[in-house]
Amino acid sequence: MTQRTVLVTGASRGVGRAVAEASLRRGDRVVATGRRSSDLEPLAALGDLVPRVLDVGDEAAIMELGLALQKELDHLDTIFNCAGVYSLQSKRWDNRRTSLETVTDEELVHVFRINAVAPMLLTRVLRPLLAASPSGGRVVNLTSLLGSVSVKDTPGDYAYCASKAALNIMTRGLAAELAGDGIICVAVTPGWVRTEMGGAGASLAPEESASRLLATTDSLTRADSGRLIDEHGGDLPW
Ligand SMILES: NC(=O)c1ccc[n+]([C@@H]2O[C@H](COP(=O)([O-])OP(=O)(O)OC[C@H]3O[C@@H](n4cnc5c(N)ncnc54)[C@H](OP(=O)(O)O)[C@@H]3O)[C@@H](O)[C@H]2O)c1
């Protein structure tokens, strides 16, 4: 099989790290991005690594990286938008410290910027490389059940929930806009994963979540574009 070239954000730790590791181990060329090069260096031992420092909250840096990659690569098969934040007050999803009393402009804007805006900007600048993928480019946006509007019945978590709901609807818009380029865009939840965000009591190890994400990504067809997908490959409620 031809080697795939994939880009992973948030490759420093958590689900993004596991996706980068699993992709490298199976022989993919991996553009692994993170905020510190020291976090990425250990990945080089696993395979064909292209490490790139990127703070996804920095629009200029996203554009700079995208333009540099357009010179270095002839195509990109998949972007895994894994970088994410829960809140400014807590890295853990279940601390429930983000209520109406504590939510701020700074919190809402920061969480939206990382979780929803960054995947859009990356997709915009990497569109030509995705369109050049011989197998059809894929944009895999990591979302959450907490972004499902129809099941939201808990208080608080305004920034995180709304940012993932925004990411979901933008993914549908991207699916429609990029269909002509043969690019498949989906929002997929990694499940409840034992990372800094998911906590130690979560049900899935990062490696198991990554393995499911890769299986789902590999199985995507054009008919799947615009879907909101759960950790088993089924449909997540909108
Ligand atoms: N864990 C779960 O149970 C769960 C459930 C549903 C959805 N998700 C989603 O899955 C994705 C991965 O979550 P996770 O559990 O792996 O989270 P995590 O363990 O908290 O890791 C977050 C990742 O995002 C990166 N990141 C945060 N801000 C960044 C920025 N400004 N620029 C670049 N990278 C940044 C972190 O990098 P640093 O090391 O530099 O901070 C880290 O690599 C997220 O989108 C999350 O919302 C997770």
The ligand as an SDF file (V2000), in Angstrom:
LIG
                    3D

 48 52  0  0  0  0  0  0  0  0999 V2000
  -10.2190   12.6130   26.6560 N   0  0  0  0  0  0  0  0  0  0  0  0
  -11.5130   12.4800   26.4180 C   0  0  0  0  0  0  0  0  0  0  0  0
  -12.2280   11.7170   27.1190 O   0  0  0  0  0  0  0  0  0  0  0  0
  -12.1470   13.2280   25.2860 C   0  0  0  0  0  0  0  0  0  0  0  0
  -13.5230   13.0320   25.0550 C   0  0  0  0  0  0  0  0  0  0  0  0
  -14.1300   13.6680   23.9950 C   0  0  0  0  0  0  0  0  0  0  0  0
  -13.3880   14.4970   23.1630 C   0  0  0  0  0  0  0  0  0  0  0  0
  -12.0490   14.6880   23.4110 N   0  0  0  0  0  0  0  0  0  0  0  0
  -11.3070   15.5570   22.4760 C   0  0  0  0  0  0  0  0  0  0  0  0
  -10.1920   14.8530   21.9870 O   0  0  0  0  0  0  0  0  0  0  0  0
   -9.1150   15.7700   21.7310 C   0  0  0  0  0  0  0  0  0  0  0  0
   -7.8740   15.2970   22.4790 C   0  0  0  0  0  0  0  0  0  0  0  0
   -8.1850   15.3140   23.8600 O   0  0  0  0  0  0  0  0  0  0  0  0
   -7.1940   14.7310   24.9660 P   0  0  0  0  0  0  0  0  0  0  0  0
   -8.0160   13.9450   25.8920 O   0  0  0  0  0  0  0  0  0  0  0  0
   -5.9990   14.1330   24.3160 O   0  0  0  0  0  0  0  0  0  0  0  0
   -6.7530   16.0760   25.7000 O   0  0  0  0  0  0  0  0  0  0  0  0
   -5.4420   16.3880   26.5710 P   0  0  0  0  0  0  0  0  0  0  0  0
   -4.8820   15.1430   27.1190 O   0  0  0  0  0  0  0  0  0  0  0  0
   -5.8470   17.4660   27.4990 O   0  0  0  0  0  0  0  0  0  0  0  0
   -4.4130   16.9450   25.4800 O   0  0  0  0  0  0  0  0  0  0  0  0
   -4.7130   18.1460   24.8450 C   0  0  0  0  0  0  0  0  0  0  0  0
   -3.8010   18.3220   23.6720 C   0  0  0  0  0  0  0  0  0  0  0  0
   -4.1310   19.5600   23.0230 O   0  0  0  0  0  0  0  0  0  0  0  0
   -2.9480   20.3240   22.9250 C   0  0  0  0  0  0  0  0  0  0  0  0
   -3.1960   21.7560   22.9310 N   0  0  0  0  0  0  0  0  0  0  0  0
   -3.9210   22.4830   23.7960 C   0  0  0  0  0  0  0  0  0  0  0  0
   -3.8430   23.7880   23.4910 N   0  0  0  0  0  0  0  0  0  0  0  0
   -3.0330   23.8710   22.3980 C   0  0  0  0  0  0  0  0  0  0  0  0
   -2.5590   24.9410   21.6150 C   0  0  0  0  0  0  0  0  0  0  0  0
   -2.8810   26.2200   21.8710 N   0  0  0  0  0  0  0  0  0  0  0  0
   -1.7450   24.6690   20.5600 N   0  0  0  0  0  0  0  0  0  0  0  0
   -1.3980   23.3810   20.2800 C   0  0  0  0  0  0  0  0  0  0  0  0
   -1.8010   22.3320   20.9960 N   0  0  0  0  0  0  0  0  0  0  0  0
   -2.6210   22.5830   22.0420 C   0  0  0  0  0  0  0  0  0  0  0  0
   -2.1090   19.9110   24.1380 C   0  0  0  0  0  0  0  0  0  0  0  0
   -0.7960   20.3370   23.9530 O   0  0  0  0  0  0  0  0  0  0  0  0
    0.1650   20.7970   25.1980 P   0  0  0  0  0  0  0  0  0  0  0  0
    0.8270   19.5410   25.6770 O   0  0  0  0  0  0  0  0  0  0  0  0
    1.0990   21.7660   24.5640 O   0  0  0  0  0  0  0  0  0  0  0  0
   -0.7200   21.4160   26.2390 O   0  0  0  0  0  0  0  0  0  0  0  0
   -2.3160   18.4070   24.0980 C   0  0  0  0  0  0  0  0  0  0  0  0
   -1.5200   17.8200   23.1020 O   0  0  0  0  0  0  0  0  0  0  0  0
   -9.6040   17.1310   22.1780 C   0  0  0  0  0  0  0  0  0  0  0  0
  -10.0890   17.8450   21.0660 O   0  0  0  0  0  0  0  0  0  0  0  0
  -10.7530   16.8090   23.1210 C   0  0  0  0  0  0  0  0  0  0  0  0
  -11.6930   17.8470   23.1880 O   0  0  0  0  0  0  0  0  0  0  0  0
  -11.4110   14.0680   24.4400 C   0  0  0  0  0  0  0  0  0  0  0  0
  1  2  1  0
  2  3  2  0
  2  4  1  0
  4  5  1  0
  4 48  2  0
  5  6  2  0
  6  7  1  0
  7  8  2  0
  8  9  1  0
  8 48  1  0
  9 10  1  0
  9 46  1  0
 10 11  1  0
 11 12  1  0
 11 44  1  0
 12 13  1  0
 13 14  1  0
 14 15  2  0
 14 16  1  0
 14 17  1  0
 17 18  1  0
 18 19  2  0
 18 20  1  0
 18 21  1  0
 21 22  1  0
 22 23  1  0
 23 24  1  0
 23 42  1  0
 24 25  1  0
 25 26  1  0
 25 36  1  0
 26 27  1  0
 26 35  1  0
 27 28  2  0
 28 29  1  0
 29 30  1  0
 29 35  2  0
 30 31  1  0
 30 32  2  0
 32 33  1  0
 33 34  2  0
 34 35  1  0
 36 37  1  0
 36 42  1  0
 37 38  1  0
 38 39  2  0
 38 40  1  0
 38 41  1  0
 42 43  1  0
 44 45  1  0
 44 46  1  0
 46 47  1  0
M  CHG  2   8   1  16  -1
M  END
$$$$
